[in-house]
Amino acid sequence: SLGAGSQRGHWHSIREVLVALSLADCLVASFNRDGIVPGIFRLCRLFRPLIFISVSKFVRRTVNRLWRSALHFWDILAALGVAVLFFTWLAIVVFSRSEEGREHFHDWPEALASLWVLFTTANFPDVMIQSYTETRSSFFFFFTYLLICLYLLNNVLLAAVYDAYKDQLKEQLCKFLRLKSSAISEAFHVLSTSQQGSQVITMERWVDFYTAYGRIFLNFMSDKDFDYIRQQAHRTFHALDADGNGYIEQREFCMVVEVLSNPAIYIPMRPAPAVASSWLGKQLVHLFMRGVRLGGSRISWRAILDMVVLLEVLLALGQTIVFVSPSGGGKFRDFPLRPPSPWFKSLMATSIFFALAILLESVVIGPARYWNRMQYRHRFDVLSIALLMTTQLS
C-alpha cells in the first residue's frame, strides 16, 4: 500500500554497511586494542556521524538544503578567498624587509594563517603592532584588508547565504504544499462516489473515514469512545454541508482535512469526563472557560492565576529581604525557609493552590484536553509545579 515508500533505499544499505563495519571494529578491538586499522584510528568513531546522517532524514534534508544553497553563493565565497589570498601576497611583499614580515609574513602558510586569524579579529591589534611602531602608514594596509574582507565581503556573504537558504526553504515548502494538495485530492477520489455526475462523499463514507482517523490517536477505543467519535463525525458532516445537499464536495473535504492535518490544532477523540456533566463540574468548567464576574466585567481564570503568581513573587521578594540581615553583616539566613515559618507556609499555600488548580482542570476537562490545549503554557505549568512541590515537600 505504501508503493515506492516500502522499497529499501540506498540510505538503508549504507546504514547497514556502516553498522556492520562498526560492529566488526568493536569486536576486533575487544581482542586487539588497535581495532581493524592499526594505530589510534578507529572505524567506529569515523562512522558514528555517518550512521546518524543515514538514520535521520531531517539531517539529510538540512544538509541537502545547505548544499543547494551553496550553489547560489559560491561566487561570493570565492571572491572572499581571492581577496584574502591577494592581501596575503601583498603582505609578503610589503613587509618583506621588516620585523613584522619576519615574524608574521615570512612565507605563504604563515602569512595566510596570520591574515585568516586577523579576519576573525582574534589577533588584532597584536598582528600590526610591530609594523605600526616602525611606520604609521602600515595602518592603511590592515584598515583596507579589514574593510574589504571583514566588513564588506563577509556581510555580503552572510546576506547571500541567508537569501539562498531562505529560497531553498521556500522551494521545499511549495513542494510540500503541492504534494499535500495532491494527496488530499487523491484521498477525496478514493472516498468519493459519483452522484448526479459529480464526485461527492456521502455521510456513511465520511463517518467511516472519521472513525478510522480517530483510531490512529487512541491506543484503546471503548464503546463510549466509538460513539463519541461517530457523533463528532456527524456534527462535522453537518457543519461542512453548508448547502444542505447531504454530501461533502471536494472543496469542503479539503477544508476539513487541512484542519485535521494541522499538528497545532488539537481535536479531542474521547468524550469529556463524566464529572463535567455534574453540577459542580459545570460550575468549574464555567469558571475555567469564562472566569468570574466582578462588577460589570469578567476576570478570566488565567488572569486570576497571574495575580496569584504576582503574589508569590512579592512573597519571595519579601522572603529574600528577610534572608539578608544588615545587622548580621548581610549574611544569608535560611531558617525562614524551614517549617513552620510563616514564609514557608505562605509560599507553600500558593504552590498548593496551583497544584489544585491544575488537578481540578485536568479532572473536569480531561487530562488529554488539558495537556494538548495551549500546549506550551499548560505543560510548563505542570512541570514547574511538579518540581516546585517536590522541592518544598523534600
C-alpha positions as CSV (number, residue, x, y, z in Angstrom):
1,S,0.0,0.0,0.0
2,L,3.0,2.3,0.5
3,G,4.2,1.9,-3.1
4,A,7.7,3.3,-3.5
5,G,7.8,4.1,0.2
6,S,8.0,0.4,1.1
7,Q,11.1,-0.1,-1.0
8,R,14.6,0.0,0.6
9,G,16.6,3.0,-0.4
10,H,20.3,3.4,-0.7
11,W,20.5,5.1,2.7
12,H,19.2,1.8,4.3
13,S,22.0,-0.1,2.6
14,I,24.6,2.5,3.6
15,R,23.5,2.3,7.2
16,E,23.6,-1.4,7.3
17,V,27.2,-1.5,5.9
18,L,28.4,1.2,8.3
19,V,26.8,-0.5,11.3
20,A,28.3,-3.9,10.3
21,L,31.8,-2.3,9.9
22,S,31.5,-0.5,13.2
23,L,30.4,-3.7,15.0
24,A,33.4,-5.6,13.4
25,D,35.7,-2.9,14.5
26,C,34.4,-3.1,18.1
27,L,34.7,-6.9,18.1
28,V,38.3,-6.7,16.9
29,A,39.1,-4.0,19.4
30,S,37.9,-6.3,22.2
31,F,40.9,-8.6,21.3
32,N,43.2,-6.1,19.7
33,R,43.4,-2.6,21.2
34,D,44.1,-1.0,17.8
35,G,41.0,-2.3,16.1
36,I,40.8,-3.2,12.4
37,V,43.1,-0.3,11.4
38,P,46.5,-0.2,13.3
39,G,47.2,2.9,15.3
40,I,44.8,5.3,17.1
41,F,42.4,5.5,14.1
42,R,39.1,3.7,14.8
43,L,36.5,3.0,12.1
44,C,33.6,3.1,14.6
45,R,34.5,6.7,15.6
46,L,34.5,7.8,12.0
47,F,31.2,6.1,11.1
48,R,29.2,7.5,14.0
49,P,28.2,10.8,12.4
50,L,27.7,9.0,9.1
51,I,25.3,6.5,10.7
52,F,23.4,9.4,12.4
53,I,23.0,11.1,9.0
54,S,21.8,7.8,7.4
55,V,19.2,7.4,10.2
56,S,18.0,11.0,10.5
57,K,16.0,12.2,7.5
58,F,15.8,15.7,9.0
59,V,19.6,15.9,9.0
60,R,19.8,14.7,5.4
61,R,17.3,17.3,4.3
62,T,19.2,20.0,6.1
63,V,22.5,19.0,4.5
64,N,20.7,18.9,1.1
65,R,19.4,22.4,1.6
66,L,22.9,23.6,2.6
67,W,24.4,22.1,-0.5
68,R,21.8,23.5,-2.8
69,S,22.2,26.9,-1.1
70,A,26.0,26.8,-1.6
71,L,25.5,26.7,-5.3
72,H,24.0,30.2,-5.2
73,F,26.7,31.9,-3.1
74,W,29.8,30.1,-4.1
75,D,30.9,33.1,-6.2
76,I,30.9,35.4,-3.2
77,L,32.8,32.8,-1.1
78,A,35.3,32.5,-3.9
79,A,35.7,36.3,-4.1
80,L,36.4,36.4,-0.3
81,G,39.0,33.7,-0.7
82,V,40.6,35.5,-3.6
83,A,40.7,38.8,-1.6
84,V,42.4,37.0,1.3
85,L,45.0,35.5,-1.0
86,F,45.6,38.8,-2.7
87,F,46.2,40.6,0.7
88,T,48.4,37.6,1.7
89,W,50.5,38.2,-1.4
90,L,50.6,41.9,-0.8
91,A,51.6,41.5,2.9
92,I,54.6,39.2,1.9
93,V,55.8,41.9,-0.5
94,V,55.1,45.0,1.7
95,F,56.6,43.6,4.9
96,S,59.4,41.5,3.4
97,R,62.2,43.7,4.9
98,S,60.6,44.4,8.3
99,E,60.4,42.7,11.6
100,E,56.7,42.3,11.0
101,G,57.4,40.3,7.9
102,R,60.0,38.1,9.5
103,E,57.5,37.2,12.4
104,H,54.1,37.0,10.7
105,F,54.6,37.1,6.9
106,H,57.9,35.3,6.2
107,D,56.2,32.6,3.9
108,W,52.8,31.8,2.3
109,P,51.5,29.5,5.0
110,E,52.4,31.8,7.9
111,A,51.1,34.9,6.1
112,L,47.8,33.2,5.2
113,A,47.4,32.0,8.7
114,S,48.1,35.4,10.2
115,L,45.6,37.2,7.9
116,W,43.0,34.5,8.3
117,V,43.2,34.9,12.1
118,L,43.0,38.6,11.6
119,F,39.8,38.0,9.6
120,T,38.3,36.7,12.8
121,T,39.9,39.7,14.7
122,A,41.4,37.2,17.2
123,N,45.0,38.6,16.8
124,F,44.1,42.2,16.3
125,P,45.8,44.6,17.0
126,D,48.8,42.5,18.0
127,V,49.5,41.5,14.4
128,M,50.1,45.1,13.3
129,I,51.8,46.5,16.4
130,Q,55.4,45.9,15.2
131,S,54.9,47.4,11.7
132,Y,52.8,50.3,13.1
133,T,55.6,51.1,15.6
134,E,58.1,51.3,12.7
135,T,55.9,53.2,10.2
136,R,52.5,54.6,10.8
137,S,51.4,54.2,7.2
138,S,51.2,50.4,7.6
139,F,47.9,51.1,9.3
140,F,46.2,51.6,5.9
141,F,47.1,48.1,4.8
142,F,45.3,46.5,7.8
143,F,42.4,49.0,7.5
144,T,41.9,48.2,3.9
145,Y,42.0,44.5,4.5
146,L,39.5,44.6,7.3
147,L,37.2,47.0,5.4
148,I,37.1,44.9,2.3
149,C,37.2,41.3,3.7
150,L,35.6,41.6,7.1
151,Y,33.0,44.4,6.8
152,L,32.2,44.2,3.1
153,L,32.6,40.7,1.7
154,N,31.8,38.9,4.9
155,N,28.5,40.8,5.3
156,V,27.6,40.3,1.6
157,L,28.4,36.6,2.1
158,L,26.1,36.4,5.1
159,A,23.3,38.1,3.3
160,A,23.7,35.7,0.3
161,V,23.8,32.6,2.5
162,Y,20.6,33.8,4.2
163,D,18.8,34.5,0.9
164,A,19.9,31.3,-0.7
165,Y,18.8,29.2,2.4
166,K,15.5,31.1,2.5
167,D,14.9,30.3,-1.1
168,Q,15.5,26.6,-0.5
169,L,13.1,26.6,2.4
170,K,10.5,28.4,0.3
171,E,11.0,25.9,-2.6
172,Q,10.7,22.9,-0.3
173,L,7.6,24.4,1.4
174,C,6.0,24.9,-2.0
175,K,6.8,21.3,-3.0
176,F,5.3,20.1,0.3
177,L,2.1,22.1,-0.2
178,R,1.8,20.7,-3.8
179,L,2.3,17.1,-2.6
180,K,-0.2,17.7,0.2
181,S,-2.8,19.1,-2.1
182,S,-2.3,16.2,-4.5
183,A,-2.6,13.7,-1.6
184,I,-5.8,15.3,-0.4
185,S,-7.2,15.2,-3.9
186,E,-6.3,11.5,-4.2
187,A,-7.9,10.8,-0.8
188,F,-11.1,12.5,-1.9
189,H,-11.3,10.4,-5.1
190,V,-10.8,7.2,-3.0
191,L,-13.6,8.2,-0.6
192,S,-16.0,9.8,-3.1
193,T,-18.8,8.3,-5.1
194,S,-20.5,9.5,-8.2
195,Q,-23.8,11.3,-7.6
196,Q,-25.6,13.1,-10.3
197,G,-22.5,13.4,-12.4
198,S,-20.2,14.8,-9.7
199,Q,-17.8,13.2,-7.2
200,V,-19.1,13.6,-3.6
201,I,-18.6,11.9,-0.2
202,T,-21.7,10.5,1.5
203,M,-22.3,10.6,5.2
204,E,-21.7,6.9,5.6
205,R,-18.2,7.1,4.0
206,W,-17.4,10.3,5.9
207,V,-18.3,8.6,9.3
208,D,-16.2,5.6,8.4
209,F,-13.3,7.8,7.5
210,Y,-13.5,9.9,10.6
211,T,-13.8,6.9,12.8
212,A,-10.7,5.3,11.2
213,Y,-8.9,8.6,11.6
214,G,-9.8,8.7,15.4
215,R,-8.4,5.2,15.9
216,I,-4.9,6.4,14.9
217,F,-4.7,8.5,18.1
218,L,-6.3,6.0,20.5
219,N,-4.4,3.0,21.8
220,F,-7.6,1.6,23.2
221,M,-11.1,2.6,22.0
222,S,-14.1,1.8,24.2
223,D,-17.7,1.7,23.1
224,K,-18.1,5.2,24.7
225,D,-15.2,6.5,22.7
226,F,-16.5,4.9,19.5
227,D,-19.9,6.5,20.0
228,Y,-18.3,9.9,20.7
229,I,-16.2,9.8,17.5
230,R,-19.2,8.9,15.4
231,Q,-21.2,11.8,17.0
232,Q,-18.3,14.1,16.2
233,A,-18.3,12.8,12.6
234,H,-22.0,13.5,12.2
235,R,-21.6,17.0,13.6
236,T,-18.6,17.7,11.4
237,F,-20.5,16.5,8.4
238,H,-23.5,18.7,9.0
239,A,-21.2,21.7,9.7
240,L,-19.4,21.1,6.3
241,D,-22.5,20.5,4.3
242,A,-23.2,24.2,4.1
243,D,-25.6,23.9,1.1
244,G,-27.6,21.1,2.7
245,N,-27.4,18.7,-0.2
246,G,-26.4,15.8,2.0
247,Y,-22.9,15.4,0.5
248,I,-19.4,16.7,1.0
249,E,-17.8,18.2,-2.1
250,Q,-14.1,18.3,-2.8
251,R,-13.7,21.9,-1.6
252,E,-15.4,21.2,1.7
253,F,-13.3,18.0,2.1
254,C,-10.1,19.9,1.6
255,M,-11.1,22.5,4.2
256,V,-11.6,19.9,6.9
257,V,-8.5,17.8,6.0
258,E,-6.4,21.0,6.3
259,V,-7.6,21.2,9.9
260,L,-7.2,17.5,10.6
261,S,-3.6,17.5,9.3
262,N,-2.5,20.6,11.2
263,P,-0.5,19.5,14.3
264,A,-1.1,22.8,16.0
265,I,-4.8,22.1,16.2
266,Y,-5.9,19.6,18.9
267,I,-9.1,17.6,18.1
268,P,-10.3,15.5,21.1
269,M,-11.1,11.9,20.3
270,R,-12.5,11.0,23.7
271,P,-15.6,12.4,25.4
272,A,-15.2,14.7,28.4
273,P,-15.2,13.0,31.8
274,A,-18.5,12.3,33.4
275,V,-17.7,14.7,36.3
276,A,-18.0,17.6,33.8
277,S,-21.8,16.9,33.4
278,S,-22.4,17.2,37.2
279,W,-23.5,20.5,38.8
280,L,-20.0,21.0,40.3
281,G,-18.3,20.1,37.1
282,K,-20.4,22.6,35.1
283,Q,-19.6,25.3,37.6
284,L,-15.9,24.5,37.3
285,V,-16.0,24.4,33.5
286,H,-17.7,27.8,33.6
287,L,-15.0,29.2,35.9
288,F,-12.1,27.8,33.8
289,M,-13.6,28.9,30.5
290,R,-15.3,32.2,31.4
291,G,-13.7,33.3,34.6
292,V,-15.6,35.2,37.3
293,R,-17.8,38.3,37.0
294,L,-16.6,41.3,39.0
295,G,-18.8,44.3,38.8
296,G,-19.6,44.9,35.1
297,S,-16.6,43.0,33.8
298,R,-15.2,39.5,33.8
299,I,-11.9,38.3,35.0
300,S,-10.5,35.3,33.2
301,W,-9.2,32.3,35.0
302,R,-5.8,32.9,33.5
303,A,-5.8,36.5,35.0
304,I,-6.6,35.0,38.4
305,L,-3.6,32.7,38.1
306,D,-1.4,35.6,37.0
307,M,-2.4,37.5,40.1
308,V,-1.5,34.6,42.3
309,V,1.8,34.4,40.6
310,L,2.4,38.1,41.3
311,L,1.5,37.5,44.9
312,E,4.0,34.6,45.1
313,V,6.8,36.8,43.5
314,L,6.1,39.5,46.1
315,L,6.2,37.0,48.9
316,A,9.5,35.6,47.5
317,L,10.9,39.1,47.4
318,G,9.9,39.8,51.0
319,Q,11.4,36.4,52.0
320,T,14.7,37.4,50.2
321,I,14.8,40.7,52.1
322,V,14.3,38.8,55.4
323,F,17.1,36.4,54.5
324,V,19.7,39.2,54.4
325,S,20.3,40.6,57.8
326,P,22.1,44.0,57.8
327,S,22.8,43.8,61.5
328,G,24.5,40.5,61.0
329,G,26.8,41.7,58.2
330,G,24.5,40.8,55.4
331,K,24.9,37.1,55.8
332,F,22.4,34.6,54.3
333,R,19.9,33.0,56.8
334,D,18.0,30.0,55.7
335,F,15.8,29.4,58.8
336,P,12.8,31.4,57.4
337,L,12.6,28.7,54.7
338,R,12.1,25.9,57.3
339,P,8.6,24.9,58.5
340,P,6.7,26.1,60.5
341,S,7.8,29.5,59.4
342,P,5.0,31.8,58.1
343,W,7.1,32.5,55.0
344,F,7.3,28.8,54.2
345,K,3.5,28.4,54.8
346,S,2.6,31.3,52.6
347,L,4.7,30.1,49.7
348,M,3.5,26.5,50.3
349,A,-0.1,27.8,50.1
350,T,0.5,29.3,46.7
351,S,2.1,26.1,45.4
352,I,-0.9,24.0,46.7
353,F,-3.3,26.5,45.0
354,F,-1.6,26.0,41.7
355,A,-1.4,22.2,42.1
356,L,-5.2,22.1,42.9
357,A,-6.0,24.4,40.0
358,I,-4.1,22.1,37.6
359,L,-5.6,19.0,39.1
360,L,-9.2,20.3,39.0
361,E,-8.9,21.5,35.5
362,S,-7.4,18.2,34.4
363,V,-10.2,16.2,36.1
364,V,-13.0,18.3,34.7
365,I,-12.0,18.7,31.1
366,G,-9.8,15.6,30.9
367,P,-6.0,15.1,31.1
368,A,-5.6,14.8,27.3
369,R,-7.5,18.1,26.7
370,Y,-5.5,19.9,29.3
371,W,-2.2,18.6,28.1
372,N,-2.8,19.4,24.4
373,R,-4.7,22.7,24.6
374,M,-2.3,25.6,25.0
375,Q,0.4,23.1,25.0
376,Y,3.4,25.3,26.0
377,R,1.6,27.0,28.8
378,H,-0.1,24.0,30.3
379,R,2.9,21.7,30.0
380,F,5.2,24.3,31.5
381,D,2.7,24.8,34.4
382,V,2.6,21.0,35.1
383,L,6.3,20.6,35.0
384,S,7.1,23.7,37.1
385,I,4.5,23.0,39.8
386,A,5.7,19.3,40.0
387,L,9.3,20.4,40.5
388,L,8.3,23.1,43.0
389,M,6.1,20.8,45.1
390,T,8.8,18.1,45.1
391,T,11.4,20.6,46.3
392,Q,9.1,22.0,49.0
393,L,8.0,18.7,50.3
394,S,11.5,17.3,50.3
